[in-house]
């Protein structure tokens, strides 16, 4: 009696197929970006320091550059008297060589004059006219950061695979690195299908609803490190959907549609995919998300998410996002999954994986009992749990892993 | 003998002063942004749904819209025969009223025709010419999402304070919300001071180093939800610094400088601040970070960070960022602080708070022993630890809280 021609497979199998497809069809690419646009991107290769750091023998304290051996034996009782021949501030060059018996007043960060091999901190000195009394002995190299001692030109400064957090941006800038090769963002084209859909900026007509998946899925894609092009709303019509897919496949590495996967309508997407390429997954044993379709056209993947916003988002998160993150190199942040206690008993359906939206309440996760069409549930949820297919009941107080929405 | 006129205070006291200043000088502002630009922003106020959701009585399954009482007593042995008068797809309007004895074929998401008060799933029906056999009884309201049952027009959809993660963007779009009031980004002007500094894009001259703090601190500010203007490099010169500060104070809520806080140079910033407004903090008992300056000019804060990149970043993270995040509403992600075991003994200095960069190695944090000028240390670090002022030794294996760089 049914009109859906799904070939339902287990979620684990679907994940296996997705893993294979991603491995076969995609590989990480890289691109060169300006350091200013590189924050948060993933370094595609090791970056070597183009210069010695520090670039010159640099004073690391304010004080006097001296010949260390001049100071041996110096003390408060028996200070050593040196002639101060010059003052060198950070950014300036010394003009005179420091010979035994002389010294140069020097600021932190300034180049150490030739001849000097130590810096005595200003705290241990006393000025007397043009002379300076040194109250402490200095060992050779004291308070001098030698050229290249931090890192030598040609040495690896930041390793490939690192996320360019602000500290890494600072380190690269310090070495004068102004552009870097980073992992390219996978490009994804997003289409919403459905005769009932209206752009959120439009006027709501009878029998219509606003499209929410275009913006929601696009935002989730960007979080996962993808670049997004939007194909807008496409009618449940063979030719229109075919045109939309071909346009998307021309622009992007992967196309994600949502909606049009329910009976009848869904067959349009399956039909177009069969004609343009092949359907690889058509139906997954998960709730929500059963009518998910995955196809391959000309070596690119097309993922057909269900139309209900909760279903679309949860299927994207659980089945698609992990692979896109692997490709983009942008890991889900630590702490985006949290172990909490279930605030009340939860019934699931044996034999399929079930997702439930939850509200987080201190150390508790409270399931929100609504169907996948519920916008209020999505608006009020802090995250979701995945209930394995063999679990029928999760008891109150049981520990569950909550995937948080906000922390990404 | 010293030339610094610091008035060193405890880090806790400095934090207290910062808290008071932020409370006195700043308050959260809000601005209206397009929903498309609102991802990751913090909602400044409750958003009510402008419409009923669903906007009409909507079928939540594919099947037949019926008069429920017609189906009472239906079963596989004794199916009820109804005349199918019409087919309604999602997005279309029914044209005929369902009377007792008739039904309408209906798709998920389509409006339920007048007269019908239940939907029977297609799986429990059988077509016979223009008639349909119903094999299961339906209760009134079955598989119908009534108009406004998800959320009613005027009810709060997403509460103020929520971060607009992709799921919330989807929920707001579903209600046709196209712009939202979000917490404004605090605006911060960033200046690097020092005669020795060259833009990373410039040519490195003798005695000069590349400025790394402009880009590093700017990136950290953006992570914390601030908008950044950059004042570039300013010489250690009273008039130039004064001009730079006045320009920054004209543009932004807060000015952050780095460098020029060492002896001599540092007094320039203190002098300018004293003349334009007042110095509130001048010296903090922390390592690195001792010569940190905080001033107030015309009701706006000026923070003078030390020049060494590690010091600048750590002082920013520990003393400034938490307050800016409170203002922007952008919390540090869960999991950005991780409890790990110290991989080796660490000596600190009693009497001041000490920060140490660490490398994360599985469950272990390995301190990087380098001074705060070390760029290689920053490039290789995964985060840092804060050692309280009364702790002199952290033993190998001791648990430490590591603030991660990457997870922000």
Boltz contact constraints between the chains, C-beta under 6 A:
constraints:
  - contact:
      token1: [A, 1]
      token2: [B, 123]
      max_distance: 6.0
  - contact:
      token1: [A, 1]
      token2: [B, 126]
      max_distance: 6.0
  - contact:
      token1: [A, 2]
      token2: [B, 123]
      max_distance: 6.0
  - contact:
      token1: [A, 39]
      token2: [B, 219]
      max_distance: 6.0
  - contact:
      token1: [A, 53]
      token2: [B, 375]
      max_distance: 6.0
  - contact:
      token1: [A, 62]
      token2: [B, 263]
      max_distance: 6.0
  - contact:
      token1: [A, 90]
      token2: [B, 195]
      max_distance: 6.0
  - contact:
      token1: [A, 90]
      token2: [B, 196]
      max_distance: 6.0
  - contact:
      token1: [A, 91]
      token2: [B, 195]
      max_distance: 6.0
  - contact:
      token1: [A, 91]
      token2: [B, 196]
      max_distance: 6.0
  - contact:
      token1: [A, 91]
      token2: [B, 207]
      max_distance: 6.0
  - contact:
      token1: [A, 92]
      token2: [B, 207]
      max_distance: 6.0
  - contact:
      token1: [A, 93]
      token2: [B, 206]
      max_distance: 6.0
  - contact:
      token1: [A, 93]
      token2: [B, 207]
      max_distance: 6.0
  - contact:
      token1: [A, 108]
      token2: [B, 262]
      max_distance: 6.0
  - contact:
      token1: [A, 109]
      token2: [B, 196]
      max_distance: 6.0
  - contact:
      token1: [A, 111]
      token2: [B, 207]
      max_distance: 6.0
  - contact:
      token1: [A, 123]
      token2: [B, 1]
      max_distance: 6.0
  - contact:
      token1: [A, 123]
      token2: [B, 2]
      max_distance: 6.0
  - contact:
      token1: [A, 126]
      token2: [B, 1]
      max_distance: 6.0
  - contact:
      token1: [A, 150]
      token2: [B, 374]
      max_distance: 6.0
  - contact:
      token1: [A, 150]
      token2: [B, 375]
      max_distance: 6.0
  - contact:
      token1: [A, 150]
      token2: [B, 376]
      max_distance: 6.0
  - contact:
      token1: [A, 151]
      token2: [B, 376]
      max_distance: 6.0
  - contact:
      token1: [A, 157]
      token2: [B, 379]
      max_distance: 6.0
  - contact:
      token1: [A, 158]
      token2: [B, 379]
      max_distance: 6.0
  - contact:
      token1: [A, 163]
      token2: [B, 406]
      max_distance: 6.0
  - contact:
      token1: [A, 165]
      token2: [B, 405]
      max_distance: 6.0
  - contact:
      token1: [A, 165]
      token2: [B, 406]
      max_distance: 6.0
  - contact:
      token1: [A, 166]
      token2: [B, 216]
      max_distance: 6.0
  - contact:
      token1: [A, 166]
      token2: [B, 219]
      max_distance: 6.0
  - contact:
      token1: [A, 166]
      token2: [B, 220]
      max_distance: 6.0
  - contact:
      token1: [A, 167]
      token2: [B, 313]
      max_distance: 6.0
  - contact:
      token1: [A, 167]
      token2: [B, 378]
      max_distance: 6.0
  - contact:
      token1: [A, 167]
      token2: [B, 405]
      max_distance: 6.0
  - contact:
      token1: [A, 169]
      token2: [B, 215]
      max_distance: 6.0
  - contact:
      token1: [A, 169]
      token2: [B, 216]
      max_distance: 6.0
  - contact:
      token1: [A, 169]
      token2: [B, 219]
      max_distance: 6.0
  - contact:
      token1: [A, 170]
      token2: [B, 212]
      max_distance: 6.0
  - contact:
      token1: [A, 170]
      token2: [B, 216]
      max_distance: 6.0
  - contact:
      token1: [A, 170]
      token2: [B, 309]
      max_distance: 6.0
  - contact:
      token1: [A, 171]
      token2: [B, 375]
      max_distance: 6.0
  - contact:
      token1: [A, 171]
      token2: [B, 378]
      max_distance: 6.0
  - contact:
      token1: [A, 171]
      token2: [B, 379]
      max_distance: 6.0
  - contact:
      token1: [A, 173]
      token2: [B, 200]
      max_distance: 6.0
  - contact:
      token1: [A, 173]
      token2: [B, 212]
      max_distance: 6.0
  - contact:
      token1: [A, 173]
      token2: [B, 215]
      max_distance: 6.0
  - contact:
      token1: [A, 174]
      token2: [B, 210]
      max_distance: 6.0
  - contact:
      token1: [A, 174]
      token2: [B, 212]
      max_distance: 6.0
  - contact:
      token1: [A, 174]
      token2: [B, 309]
      max_distance: 6.0
  - contact:
      token1: [A, 174]
      token2: [B, 375]
      max_distance: 6.0
  - contact:
      token1: [A, 176]
      token2: [B, 200]
      max_distance: 6.0
  - contact:
      token1: [A, 176]
      token2: [B, 210]
      max_distance: 6.0
  - contact:
      token1: [A, 178]
      token2: [B, 200]
      max_distance: 6.0
  - contact:
      token1: [A, 178]
      token2: [B, 201]
      max_distance: 6.0
  - contact:
      token1: [A, 195]
      token2: [B, 90]
      max_distance: 6.0
  - contact:
      token1: [A, 195]
      token2: [B, 91]
      max_distance: 6.0
  - contact:
      token1: [A, 196]
      token2: [B, 90]
      max_distance: 6.0
  - contact:
      token1: [A, 196]
      token2: [B, 91]
      max_distance: 6.0
  - contact:
      token1: [A, 196]
      token2: [B, 109]
      max_distance: 6.0
  - contact:
      token1: [A, 200]
      token2: [B, 173]
      max_distance: 6.0
  - contact:
      token1: [A, 200]
      token2: [B, 176]
      max_distance: 6.0
  - contact:
      token1: [A, 200]
      token2: [B, 178]
      max_distance: 6.0
  - contact:
      token1: [A, 201]
      token2: [B, 178]
      max_distance: 6.0
  - contact:
      token1: [A, 204]
      token2: [B, 55]
      max_distance: 6.0
  - contact:
      token1: [A, 206]
      token2: [B, 93]
      max_distance: 6.0
  - contact:
      token1: [A, 207]
      token2: [B, 91]
      max_distance: 6.0
  - contact:
      token1: [A, 207]
      token2: [B, 92]
      max_distance: 6.0
  - contact:
      token1: [A, 207]
      token2: [B, 93]
      max_distance: 6.0
  - contact:
      token1: [A, 207]
      token2: [B, 111]
      max_distance: 6.0
  - contact:
      token1: [A, 210]
      token2: [B, 174]
      max_distance: 6.0
  - contact:
      token1: [A, 210]
      token2: [B, 176]
      max_distance: 6.0
  - contact:
      token1: [A, 212]
      token2: [B, 170]
      max_distance: 6.0
  - contact:
      token1: [A, 212]
      token2: [B, 173]
      max_distance: 6.0
  - contact:
      token1: [A, 212]
      token2: [B, 174]
      max_distance: 6.0
  - contact:
      token1: [A, 215]
      token2: [B, 169]
      max_distance: 6.0
  - contact:
      token1: [A, 215]
      token2: [B, 173]
      max_distance: 6.0
  - contact:
      token1: [A, 216]
      token2: [B, 166]
      max_distance: 6.0
  - contact:
      token1: [A, 216]
      token2: [B, 169]
      max_distance: 6.0
  - contact:
      token1: [A, 216]
      token2: [B, 170]
      max_distance: 6.0
  - contact:
      token1: [A, 219]
      token2: [B, 39]
      max_distance: 6.0
  - contact:
      token1: [A, 219]
      token2: [B, 166]
      max_distance: 6.0
  - contact:
      token1: [A, 219]
      token2: [B, 169]
      max_distance: 6.0
  - contact:
      token1: [A, 220]
      token2: [B, 166]
      max_distance: 6.0
  - contact:
      token1: [A, 262]
      token2: [B, 62]
      max_distance: 6.0
  - contact:
      token1: [A, 262]
      token2: [B, 108]
      max_distance: 6.0
  - contact:
      token1: [A, 263]
      token2: [B, 62]
      max_distance: 6.0
  - contact:
      token1: [A, 309]
      token2: [B, 170]
      max_distance: 6.0
  - contact:
      token1: [A, 309]
      token2: [B, 174]
      max_distance: 6.0
  - contact:
      token1: [A, 313]
      token2: [B, 167]
      max_distance: 6.0
  - contact:
      token1: [A, 333]
      token2: [B, 333]
      max_distance: 6.0
  - contact:
      token1: [A, 333]
      token2: [B, 335]
      max_distance: 6.0
  - contact:
      token1: [A, 333]
      token2: [B, 407]
      max_distance: 6.0
  - contact:
      token1: [A, 334]
      token2: [B, 335]
      max_distance: 6.0
  - contact:
      token1: [A, 334]
      token2: [B, 407]
      max_distance: 6.0
  - contact:
      token1: [A, 335]
      token2: [B, 333]
      max_distance: 6.0
  - contact:
      token1: [A, 335]
      token2: [B, 334]
      max_distance: 6.0
  - contact:
      token1: [A, 335]
      token2: [B, 335]
      max_distance: 6.0
  - contact:
      token1: [A, 374]
      token2: [B, 150]
      max_distance: 6.0
  - contact:
      token1: [A, 375]
      token2: [B, 53]
      max_distance: 6.0
  - contact:
      token1: [A, 375]
      token2: [B, 150]
      max_distance: 6.0
  - contact:
      token1: [A, 375]
      token2: [B, 171]
      max_distance: 6.0
  - contact:
      token1: [A, 375]
      token2: [B, 174]
      max_distance: 6.0
  - contact:
      token1: [A, 376]
      token2: [B, 150]
      max_distance: 6.0
  - contact:
      token1: [A, 376]
      token2: [B, 151]
      max_distance: 6.0
  - contact:
      token1: [A, 378]
      token2: [B, 167]
      max_distance: 6.0
  - contact:
      token1: [A, 378]
      token2: [B, 171]
      max_distance: 6.0
  - contact:
      token1: [A, 379]
      token2: [B, 157]
      max_distance: 6.0
  - contact:
      token1: [A, 379]
      token2: [B, 158]
      max_distance: 6.0
  - contact:
      token1: [A, 379]
      token2: [B, 171]
      max_distance: 6.0
  - contact:
      token1: [A, 405]
      token2: [B, 165]
      max_distance: 6.0
  - contact:
      token1: [A, 405]
      token2: [B, 167]
      max_distance: 6.0
  - contact:
      token1: [A, 406]
      token2: [B, 163]
      max_distance: 6.0
  - contact:
      token1: [A, 406]
      token2: [B, 165]
      max_distance: 6.0
  - contact:
      token1: [A, 407]
      token2: [B, 333]
      max_distance: 6.0
  - contact:
      token1: [A, 407]
      token2: [B, 334]
      max_distance: 6.0
